[in-house]
Amino acid sequence: MAYDLVAETGGVDLIGDRAALQQSADQQCTGREHFDHMKFLWFITFLLALVGMIAGDACPKGFKSQNNKCVTQRPVHGDCPKGSTYSAKVNLCVHN
């Protein structure tokens, strides 16, 4: 009988899908548990964003912060390090 039902629906097992939906409905949390879970997720998201902002403000290796810019000395012979350009205004290599 189940085989006939699968064949009639074009290969879709409706009985198995119904059982899977019932199982997922049984595993859902209540309103209060859902609210507590969401508060925790927002807290974790906030903390990760805060850590990202702090880590994003740091200058790359070999550069130091000066006047809200990441700078380093220009080599006597050669170009500025990769990802930076020379600024004649400050006579330093400024990270882009």
All heavy atoms as an XYZ file, in Angstrom:
732
protein
N       0.822     -1.191      0.000
C       0.000      0.000      0.000
C       0.864      1.253      0.000
O       0.605      2.178     -0.732
C      -0.922     -0.048      1.214
C      -1.656      1.211      1.486
S      -3.224      1.203      0.638
C      -3.842      2.760      1.099
N       1.903      1.273      0.845
C       2.768      2.446      0.882
C       3.496      2.620     -0.438
O       3.714      3.732     -0.886
C       3.768      2.324      2.024
N       3.849      1.504     -1.071
C       4.530      1.587     -2.363
C       3.618      2.225     -3.407
O       4.054      3.045     -4.194
C       4.985      0.199     -2.815
C       5.618      0.221     -4.178
C       6.909      0.694     -4.322
C       4.940     -0.211     -5.307
C       7.500      0.736     -5.570
C       5.508     -0.167     -6.547
C       6.799      0.303     -6.685
O       7.398      0.360     -7.912
N       2.333      1.866     -3.394
C       1.381      2.446     -4.342
C       1.227      3.941     -4.118
O       1.142      4.713     -5.061
C       0.016      1.766     -4.216
C       0.070      0.297     -4.635
O       0.986     -0.040     -5.418
O      -0.769     -0.486     -4.165
N       1.214      4.365     -2.864
C       1.083      5.783     -2.555
C       2.302      6.555     -3.041
O       2.177      7.644     -3.585
C       0.893      5.967     -1.046
C       0.610      7.379     -0.555
C      -0.675      7.898     -1.197
C       0.479      7.402      0.949
N       3.476      5.975     -2.873
C       4.700      6.615     -3.355
C       4.684      6.694     -4.866
O       5.026      7.720     -5.453
C       5.954      5.853     -2.850
C       7.204      6.374     -3.518
C       6.052      5.952     -1.343
N       4.238      5.657     -5.525
C       4.197      5.645     -6.984
C       3.196      6.661     -7.510
O       3.453      7.340     -8.507
C       3.852      4.246     -7.485
N       2.062      6.813     -6.859
C       1.035      7.739     -7.311
C       1.449      9.194     -7.152
O       1.014     10.060     -7.894
C      -0.269      7.497     -6.542
C      -0.962      6.217     -6.927
C      -2.173      5.957     -6.058
O      -2.604      6.880     -5.335
O      -2.685      4.827     -6.102
N       2.286      9.503     -6.182
C       2.691     10.888     -5.948
C       3.973     11.239     -6.676
O       4.568     12.267     -6.425
C       2.869     11.145     -4.437
O       3.862     10.244     -3.937
C       1.566     10.990     -3.697
N       4.401     10.396     -7.576
C       5.595     10.694     -8.357
C       6.883     10.485     -7.601
O       7.863     11.181     -7.805
N       6.898      9.547     -6.690
C       8.131      9.225     -5.973
C       8.287      9.949     -4.651
O       9.301      9.843     -4.008
N       7.299     10.705     -4.226
C       7.378     11.422     -2.959
C       6.695     10.588     -1.892
O       5.529     10.223     -2.034
C       6.698     12.811     -3.074
C       6.735     13.529     -1.738
C       7.349     13.623     -4.159
N       7.391     10.289     -0.837
C       6.858      9.463      0.250
C       6.116     10.359      1.234
O       6.710     10.981      2.106
C       8.008      8.730      0.944
C       7.523      7.790      2.031
O       6.294      7.608      2.151
O       8.370      7.247      2.752
N       4.792     10.465      1.060
C       4.001     11.346      1.912
C       3.929     10.851      3.341
O       3.898     11.645      4.278
C       2.582     11.504      1.338
C       2.492     12.189     -0.020
C       1.070     12.217     -0.498
C       3.059     13.583      0.056
N       3.907      9.546      3.532
C       3.830      9.003      4.884
C       5.116      9.319      5.640
O       5.091      9.742      6.790
C       3.544      7.486      4.855
C       2.161      7.245      4.246
C       3.624      6.883      6.243
C       1.852      5.792      4.001
N       6.253      9.156      5.000
C       7.528      9.465      5.645
C       7.658     10.942      5.948
O       8.153     11.339      6.998
N       7.188     11.811      5.032
C       7.248     13.246      5.266
C       6.371     13.650      6.433
O       6.741     14.492      7.241
C       6.821     14.011      4.012
C       7.851     13.925      2.899
O       8.999     13.544      3.198
O       7.507     14.255      1.743
N       5.193     13.060      6.540
C       4.282     13.370      7.638
C       4.920     12.975      8.966
O       4.837     13.701      9.944
C       2.952     12.649      7.435
C       1.880     13.115      8.396
C       0.535     12.451      8.137
N       0.108     12.611      6.764
C      -0.363     11.631      5.993
N      -0.484     10.405      6.495
N      -0.744     11.856      4.758
N       5.575     11.826      8.998
C       6.231     11.369     10.224
C       7.384     12.309     10.586
O       7.597     12.622     11.760
C       6.735      9.943     10.047
N       8.130     12.783      9.579
C       9.243     13.697      9.844
C       8.731     15.032     10.364
O       9.328     15.622     11.271
C      10.065     13.907      8.575
N       7.613     15.521      9.820
C       7.043     16.772     10.308
C       6.561     16.633     11.743
O       6.747     17.539     12.555
C       5.891     17.216      9.407
C       6.279     17.769      8.040
C       5.040     18.012      7.205
C       7.092     19.030      8.193
N       5.947     15.506     12.066
C       5.473     15.287     13.433
C       6.644     15.231     14.401
O       6.599     15.794     15.480
C       4.649     13.984     13.517
C       4.100     13.699     14.900
C       3.153     14.779     15.385
O       2.389     15.320     14.610
N       3.233     15.106     16.653
N       7.737     14.579     13.980
C       8.912     14.475     14.835
C       9.518     15.855     15.076
O       9.886     16.193     16.186
C       9.950     13.541     14.204
C      11.173     13.338     15.064
C      12.182     12.428     14.387
O      12.038     12.079     13.229
N      13.204     12.059     15.118
N       9.601     16.695     14.037
C      10.168     18.026     14.230
C       9.263     18.891     15.083
O       9.728     19.723     15.849
C      10.444     18.698     12.882
O       9.238     18.981     12.210
N       7.940     18.707     14.986
C       7.006     19.463     15.825
C       7.143     19.051     17.284
O       7.012     19.880     18.189
C       5.576     19.240     15.344
N       7.421     17.789     17.535
C       7.603     17.313     18.903
C       8.866     17.890     19.531
O       8.949     18.040     20.740
C       7.678     15.783     18.947
C       6.344     15.133     18.591
O       5.309     15.830     18.667
O       6.356     13.935     18.231
N       9.869     18.230     18.714
C      11.142     18.711     19.227
C      11.175     20.222     19.408
O      12.144     20.764     19.901
C      12.272     18.291     18.290
C      12.495     16.808     18.248
C      13.535     16.415     17.225
O      13.982     17.232     16.442
N      13.918     15.150     17.221
N      10.147     20.939     19.009
C      10.126     22.383     19.156
C       9.989     22.763     20.619
O       9.363     22.075     21.406
C       8.985     22.991     18.352
C       9.200     22.905     16.863
C       8.051     23.514     16.091
O       7.028     23.846     16.662
N       8.230     23.639     14.800
N      10.571     23.906     20.967
C      10.530     24.348     22.343
C       9.284     25.203     22.581
O       8.666     25.705     21.655
C      11.786     25.136     22.695
S      12.145     26.496     21.581
N       8.968     25.363     23.854
C       7.807     26.180     24.212
C       8.155     27.649     24.047
O       9.293     28.010     23.796
C       7.389     25.898     25.663
O       8.457     26.309     26.518
C       7.058     24.444     25.869
N       7.174     28.525     24.234
C       7.388     29.962     24.058
C       8.453     30.516     24.982
O       9.303     31.296     24.574
N       8.419     30.147     26.251
C       9.399     30.663     27.221
C      10.806     30.178     26.894
O      11.761     30.939     26.948
C       8.991     30.232     28.632
C       9.932     30.699     29.706
C       9.857     32.186     29.884
N      10.832     32.600     30.880
C      11.297     33.808     30.979
N      10.871     34.744     30.171
N      12.176     34.112     31.890
N      10.942     28.902     26.547
C      12.258     28.364     26.190
C      12.792     29.060     24.940
O      13.971     29.364     24.838
C      12.171     26.859     25.952
C      11.899     26.049     27.196
C      11.600     24.605     26.875
O      11.361     24.295     25.691
O      11.589     23.796     27.797
N      11.904     29.318     23.998
C      12.303     29.995     22.763
C      12.784     31.410     23.071
O      13.780     31.861     22.533
C      11.120     30.031     21.784
C      11.444     30.635     20.473
N      12.258     30.012     19.560
C      11.070     31.810     19.911
C      12.376     30.781     18.496
N      11.654     31.883     18.690
N      12.084     32.119     23.963
C      12.467     33.473     24.338
C      13.840     33.481     25.006
O      14.688     34.317     24.698
C      11.411     34.067     25.270
C      11.699     35.471     25.689
C      11.578     36.522     24.790
C      12.100     35.754     26.980
C      11.851     37.819     25.169
C      12.381     37.049     27.371
C      12.254     38.088     26.462
N      14.077     32.552     25.937
C      15.377     32.464     26.607
C      16.479     32.130     25.619
O      17.582     32.670     25.698
C      15.336     31.415     27.716
C      14.489     31.855     28.900
O      14.239     33.070     29.032
O      14.076     30.975     29.677
N      16.176     31.250     24.683
C      17.156     30.863     23.669
C      17.522     32.061     22.792
O      18.685     32.275     22.472
C      16.583     29.720     22.824
C      17.517     29.158     21.824
N      18.620     28.425     22.176
C      17.522     29.230     20.468
C      19.264     28.067     21.088
N      18.615     28.546     20.034
N      16.531     32.863     22.415
C      16.782     34.028     21.571
C      17.584     35.088     22.321
O      18.441     35.744     21.735
C      15.466     34.626     21.067
C      14.769     33.780     20.041
S      15.775     33.438     18.584
C      15.917     35.071     17.897
N      17.317     35.272     23.618
C      18.100     36.239     24.399
C      19.557     35.818     24.412
O      20.454     36.657     24.274
C      17.565     36.330     25.826
C      16.277     37.093     25.938
C      15.914     37.497     27.357
C      16.156     36.498     28.418
N      15.609     36.847     29.722
N      19.811     34.536     24.558
C      21.179     34.042     24.577
C      21.858     34.266     23.224
O      23.012     34.685     23.168
C      21.179     32.553     24.948
C      22.540     31.941     24.982
C      23.425     32.244     26.007
C      22.957     31.081     23.986
C      24.689     31.690     26.045
C      24.222     30.518     24.009
C      25.084     30.834     25.052
N      21.136     34.008     22.130
C      21.713     34.215     20.799
C      22.031     35.679     20.543
O      23.064     35.999     19.948
C      20.769     33.682     19.719
C      20.695     32.170     19.598
C      19.649     31.776     18.555
C      22.041     31.604     19.217
N      21.165     36.587     20.978
C      21.440     38.012     20.804
C      22.657     38.421     21.619
O      23.468     39.224     21.160
C      20.231     38.847     21.216
C      19.236     38.963     20.126
C      18.003     38.374     20.073
C      19.387     39.667     18.891
N      17.391     38.680     18.891
C      18.210     39.469     18.145
C      20.401     40.440     18.348
C      18.017     40.035     16.891
C      20.217     40.992     17.090
C      19.040     40.788     16.383
N      22.806     37.872     22.813
C      23.959     38.188     23.654
C      25.251     37.714     22.992
O      26.230     38.456     22.933
C      23.779     37.549     25.039
C      24.909     37.826     25.976
C      25.100     39.091     26.480
C      25.788     36.815     26.345
C      26.148     39.359     27.353
C      26.834     37.064     27.206
C      27.015     38.342     27.708
N      25.255     36.492     22.474
C      26.439     35.954     21.800
C      26.758     36.772     20.550
O      27.918     37.094     20.277
C      26.236     34.459     21.446
C      26.154     33.627     22.722
C      27.322     33.944     20.528
C      27.418     33.627     23.549
N      25.723     37.139     19.787
C      25.931     37.950     18.580
C      26.543     39.303     18.949
O      27.461     39.774     18.283
C      24.597     38.157     17.843
O      24.050     36.880     17.525
C      24.786     38.966     16.590
N      26.054     39.915     19.998
C      26.595     41.194     20.455
C      28.060     41.061     20.861
O      28.891     41.900     20.496
C      25.760     41.724     21.624
C      26.317     42.975     22.238
C      26.185     44.190     21.594
C      26.979     42.929     23.446
C      26.711     45.344     22.149
C      27.502     44.069     24.016
C      27.366     45.292     23.363
N      28.378     40.015     21.611
C      29.770     39.818     22.035
C      30.696     39.594     20.850
O      31.803     40.155     20.806
C      29.865     38.637     23.003
C      29.370     38.888     24.416
C      29.518     37.633     25.257
C      30.109     40.043     25.055
N      30.268     38.793     19.880
C      31.107     38.561     18.702
C      31.302     39.836     17.893
O      32.396     40.091     17.372
C      30.501     37.462     17.834
C      30.582     36.049     18.412
C      29.829     35.068     17.526
C      32.024     35.620     18.579
N      30.274     40.659     17.786
C      30.407     41.936     17.076
C      31.374     42.859     17.803
O      32.193     43.540     17.176
C      29.047     42.591     16.928
N      31.302     42.871     19.114
C      32.201     43.705     19.914
C      33.650     43.259     19.750
O      34.551     44.091     19.559
C      31.773     43.640     21.378
C      32.415     44.626     22.330
C      32.074     46.045     21.932
C      31.921     44.364     23.750
N      33.883     41.967     19.797
C      35.242     41.436     19.599
C      35.734     41.771     18.197
O      36.893     42.151     17.997
C      35.265     39.912     19.852
C      36.564     39.293     19.376
C      35.060     39.628     21.330
N      34.859     41.664     17.198
C      35.244     41.996     15.825
C      35.621     43.453     15.662
O      36.562     43.795     14.941
N      34.896     44.339     16.331
C      35.215     45.767     16.245
C      36.559     46.062     16.887
O      37.353     46.844     16.365
C      34.117     46.593     16.912
C      32.844     46.662     16.118
S      31.488     47.638     16.820
C      32.056     48.281     18.333
N      36.818     45.453     18.012
C      38.086     45.680     18.710
C      39.247     45.128     17.888
O      40.271     45.783     17.723
C      38.055     45.051     20.117
C      37.056     45.812     20.988
C      39.434     45.047     20.752
C      36.760     45.142     22.316
N      39.083     43.933     17.345
C      40.149     43.315     16.560
C      40.357     44.063     15.245
O      41.464     44.114     14.721
C      39.823     41.852     16.281
N      39.308     44.644     14.694
C      39.413     45.356     13.422
C      40.149     46.677     13.537
O      40.623     47.221     12.545
N      40.253     47.233     14.738
C      40.936     48.505     14.923
C      42.446     48.364     14.990
O      43.161     49.356     14.897
C      40.442     49.190     16.194
C      39.023     49.695     16.053
O      38.559     49.842     14.908
O      38.383     49.946     17.094
N      42.956     47.186     15.167
C      44.393     46.963     15.317
C      45.099     47.118     13.977
O      44.571     46.785     12.934
C      44.654     45.578     15.879
N      46.296     47.635     14.018
C      47.106     47.781     12.805
C      47.764     46.447     12.467
O      48.047     45.644     13.359
C      48.177     48.836     13.024
S      47.523     50.516     13.157
N      48.017     46.213     11.181
C      48.695     44.974     10.788
C      50.112     44.910     11.365
O      50.671     45.917     11.806
C      48.752     45.056      9.259
C      47.782     46.106      8.866
C      47.651     47.022     10.033
N      50.686     43.732     11.325
C      52.036     43.514     11.846
C      53.024     44.427     11.122
O      53.015     44.538      9.903
C      52.427     42.054     11.643
C      53.756     41.700     12.235
C      54.070     40.237     12.051
C      55.438     39.914     12.591
N      55.793     38.512     12.371
N      53.861     45.098     11.882
C      54.866     45.989     11.314
C      54.413     47.437     11.219
O      55.204     48.316     10.876
N      53.143     47.715     11.502
C      52.621     49.076     11.464
C      52.265     49.514     12.880
O      51.969     48.702     13.743
C      51.365     49.152     10.592
C      51.629     48.987      9.130
C      51.717     47.737      8.560
C      51.791     50.088      8.310
C      51.955     47.569      7.217
C      52.027     49.943      6.960
C      52.115     48.678      6.406
N      52.305     50.835     13.104
C      51.876     51.373     14.391
C      50.833     52.456     14.145
O      50.781     53.062     13.073
C      53.062     51.931     15.173
C      53.783     53.056     14.480
C      54.978     53.505     15.263
C      55.700     54.598     14.445
N      56.895     55.046     15.077
N      49.985     52.677     15.128
C      48.918     53.662     14.997
C      49.452     55.052     15.296
O      50.109     55.283     16.304
C      47.783     53.318     15.959
O      46.738     54.243     15.822
N      49.172     55.986     14.373
C      49.594     57.364     14.548
C      48.562     58.255     13.867
O      48.328     58.124     12.662
C      50.982     57.578     13.933
C      51.513     58.976     14.055
C      52.896     59.109     13.424
O      53.536     58.134     13.071
N      53.341     60.334     13.286
N      47.925     59.133     14.615
C      46.885     60.024     14.080
C      45.777     59.240     13.370
O      45.372     59.581     12.259
C      47.481     61.069     13.136
C      48.441     62.007     13.835
O      48.306     62.251     15.027
N      49.424     62.502     13.113
N      45.294     58.185     13.995
C      44.220     57.343     13.456
C      44.578     56.687     12.129
O      43.707     56.385     11.321
C      42.918     58.124     13.321
C      42.367     58.541     14.658
O      42.558     57.845     15.653
N      41.700     59.666     14.698
N      45.858     56.493     11.870
C      46.318     55.798     10.668
C      47.373     54.778     11.069
O      48.095     54.970     12.043
C      46.933     56.768      9.657
C      45.950     57.773      9.112
C      46.619     58.698      8.128
C      45.607     59.707      7.606
N      46.223     60.648      6.688
N      47.463     53.707     10.314
C      48.502     52.703     10.545
C      49.692     53.070      9.658
O      49.569     53.096      8.428
C      47.977     51.313     10.204
S      46.622     50.783     11.279
N      50.814     53.357     10.281
C      51.982     53.835      9.535
C      53.220     53.025      9.892
O      53.290     52.374     10.931
C      52.254     55.336      9.818
C      51.094     56.197      9.352
C      52.542     55.581     11.287
N      54.208     53.093      8.996
C      55.523     52.506      9.242
C      56.555     53.307      8.455
O      56.221     54.023      7.508
C      55.563     51.023      8.854
O      56.794     50.450      9.298
C      55.447     50.820      7.353
N      57.804     53.188      8.853
C      58.883     53.901      8.154
C      59.065     53.338      6.749
O      58.954     52.132      6.539
C      60.203     53.759      8.930
C      60.198     54.455     10.268
C      60.161     55.966     10.127
O      60.749     56.533      9.222
N      59.436     56.615     11.023
N      59.373     54.196      5.807
C      59.645     53.765      4.440
C      61.094     53.271      4.383
O      61.998     53.922      4.898
C      59.453     54.927      3.467
C      59.698     54.544      2.047
C      59.491     55.718      1.129
N      59.732     55.330     -0.248
C      59.933     56.179     -1.221
N      59.932     57.483     -0.969
N      60.141     55.761     -2.437
N      61.311     52.121      3.737
C      62.691     51.650      3.591
C      63.509     52.632      2.764
O      62.982     53.301      1.876
C      62.542     50.321      2.851
C      61.109     49.947      2.935
C      60.350     51.198      3.162
N      64.812     52.712      3.061
C      65.683     53.639      2.337
C      65.716     53.275      0.858
O      65.581     54.135     -0.008
C      67.109     53.612      2.939
C      68.040     54.496      2.136
C      67.075     54.042      4.384
N      65.898     52.005      0.555
C      65.895     51.533     -0.831
C      64.749     50.552     -0.987
O      64.786     49.462     -0.461
C      67.221     50.843     -1.190
C      68.410     51.744     -1.074
N      68.649     52.769     -1.941
C      69.419     51.794     -0.164
C      69.751     53.399     -1.601
N      70.254     52.823     -0.504
N      63.720     50.954     -1.704
C      62.607     50.037     -1.921
C      61.262     50.712     -1.760
O      61.170     51.921     -1.554
N      60.251     49.903     -1.878
C      58.886     50.395     -1.807
C      58.313     50.155     -0.416
O      58.869     49.428      0.400
C      58.006     49.665     -2.836
C      58.446     49.963     -4.267
O      58.923     51.083     -4.510
O      58.302     49.060     -5.118
N      57.166     50.761     -0.201
C      56.441     50.538      1.055
C      55.979     49.082      1.113
O      55.816     48.434      0.076
C      55.225     51.464      1.126
S      55.662     53.192      1.401
N      55.728     48.564      2.314
C      55.233     47.191      2.441
C      53.918     47.006      1.682
O      53.190     47.966      1.421
C      55.012     47.019      3.938
C      55.879     48.044      4.585
C      55.945     49.184      3.618
N      53.635     45.772      1.345
C      52.420     45.435      0.605
C      51.185     45.935      1.350
O      51.074     45.765      2.558
C      52.349     43.924      0.412
C      51.196     43.473     -0.442
C      51.209     41.980     -0.636
C      50.036     41.539     -1.486
N      50.011     40.095     -1.664
N      50.262     46.549      0.618
C      49.032     47.046      1.215
C      49.150     48.457      1.758
O      48.248     48.940      2.428
N      50.248     49.135      1.479
C      50.421     50.506      1.954
C      50.995     51.363      0.835
O      51.552     50.858     -0.138
C      51.348     50.549      3.172
O      52.650     50.131      2.821
N      50.831     52.659      0.983
C      51.363     53.613      0.002
C      52.129     54.695      0.739
O      51.853     54.997      1.903
C      50.226     54.263     -0.823
O      49.283     54.850      0.073
C      49.527     53.244     -1.698
N      53.056     55.288      0.033
C      53.865     56.348      0.621
C      53.079     57.650      0.640
O      52.445     58.033     -0.349
C      55.165     56.541     -0.158
C      56.017     57.655      0.380
C      56.674     57.512      1.585
C      56.141     58.863     -0.311
C      57.452     58.542      2.092
C      56.909     59.882      0.186
C      57.564     59.721      1.392
O      58.319     60.743      1.899
N      53.096     58.340      1.760
C      52.467     59.648      1.895
C      53.556     60.673      2.178
O      54.200     60.646      3.236
C      51.451     59.642      3.035
O      50.960     60.942      3.261
N      53.772     61.585      1.216
C      54.806     62.613      1.377
C      54.429     63.585      2.496
O      55.303     64.186      3.122
C      54.994     63.362      0.063
N      53.133     63.718      2.753
C      52.660     64.651      3.785
C      53.199     64.269      5.164
O      53.599     65.136      5.939
C      51.137     64.657      3.806
C      50.557     65.749      4.666
C      49.055     65.686      4.859
C      48.292     65.397      3.607
N      46.835     65.396      3.815
N      53.232     62.971      5.449
C      53.720     62.523      6.763
C      55.071     61.816      6.656
O      55.640     61.433      7.678
C      52.698     61.569      7.441
C      51.453     62.342      7.838
C      52.362     60.392      6.580
N      55.581     61.649      5.425
C      56.861     60.990      5.161
C      56.906     59.581      5.749
O      57.901     59.149      6.305
C      58.023     61.844      5.707
C      59.367     61.372      5.161
O      59.441     60.820      4.054
N      60.429     61.573      5.936
N      55.779     58.872      5.602
C      55.662     57.500      6.099
C      54.843     56.688      5.113
O      54.133     57.219      4.259
C      54.964     57.480      7.458
C      55.678     58.145      8.628
C      54.740     58.263      9.817
C      56.931     57.376      9.011
N      54.950     55.368      5.242
C      54.084     54.466      4.488
C      52.789     54.302      5.290
O      52.825     53.955      6.471
C      54.749     53.102      4.306
S      56.232     53.158      3.274
N      51.654     54.568      4.648
C      50.359     54.501      5.304
C      49.608     53.298      4.772
O      49.461     53.134      3.555
C      49.551     55.798      5.049
C      48.196     55.730      5.735
C      50.327     57.021      5.524
N      49.123     52.457      5.694
C      48.370     51.266      5.308
C      47.016     51.678      4.748
O      46.355     52.548      5.284
C      48.180     50.353      6.522
C      47.624     49.011      6.155
N      46.285     48.744      6.193
C      48.233     47.886      5.720
C      46.093     47.509      5.814
N      47.257     46.953      5.518
N      46.623     51.047      3.638
C      45.357     51.392      2.979
C      44.178     50.890      3.733
O      43.991     49.930      4.224
C      45.327     50.842      1.546
C      46.432     51.461      0.716
O      46.888     52.551      1.005
N      46.867     50.760     -0.295
